[in-house]
């Protein structure tokens, strides 16, 4: 796992604990909906938190392809890389 992947996962855990009051553990293979019980409002809270922390923009159309925590973490990592390349 890269440092950025670890940072994104840790930030996701922080957002879940602080903003969503999620007390469980979070790992890359978990489902965003089934395991973490994230609904559309929760996903917005997570997305805004990650956007603010990593200075990226997550698109609404990206949400349809996200099923696991890893999908979300990798999306944020890609957006950070794209931003660094410009």
N, C-alpha and C positions, 0 to 999 in steps of 0.2 A: 504494500500500500504506500503510495507516495505521500509526501508531507501535505500536499494540497488536499488529497483525498481524506486524510486524517483530519485536517482542519475543517473541511466541509462537514464531515460526519460529526465532529465534536460540536460545531455550531448548530447543526440540526438537532442534536441531543439537547443543547442549551435552550433552543427555541421551544422544543417540545416540553421541557420541564417548566420553564419560566412562563411562557405565553399560553401554552395549551394544557398545563397542569398534568402532563403525562408522566406517570411515575415508573413505567416499565423500562426495560432495557431496549436499546435500538441497535440492530446490526444490519449489515449491508443486504443480507438475503431476505429480510422481512418485507412483506407487502405493505404498501402505504395505506391501502384501504382496509384489508382484512386484519392485519396485525396491529397497525397503529391507529386504526379507526379514523383516518383523516377523511373528512368530508370536504366539499368545495370551499367552505369558509376556512377551515383549518389549513387547507392547501394554500390559500391566499396569504394567511398569516405566515406560514413557513416560507413561501416564495418571497414575500416582502422582506422578511428577516434575512434571508440568504442574499437577496439583491443588495440590501443595505450594507451587509458585512463584507461582501466580496466585490461590490461595485460593478455588478453585472445586471443585465436585463433578461428576465425569463419571459418567454412569449406564451400567450394563452394556448396557442396551437401545440406547444411542447407538452402540455399537460396530458394530452391523450396518449402519449407514448410512455408515460411514467407509470410503472406498476410496482417497482421495488424501491427500497431506499437506495440501492446501488444505482438505479436508473437516474434518480434525482441527483445524487452525488456526482455521477459522471457528467450529467448535463451542466451542472455548475462548474465543474472543472474545465469542460470544453469552452464554456462562455468566458471563463477567466483567461484561458489560453488564447482565444480569439481576440479578446481585448488587449492582451499583451502584444499580439502580433500587429496591431494597427498603430 
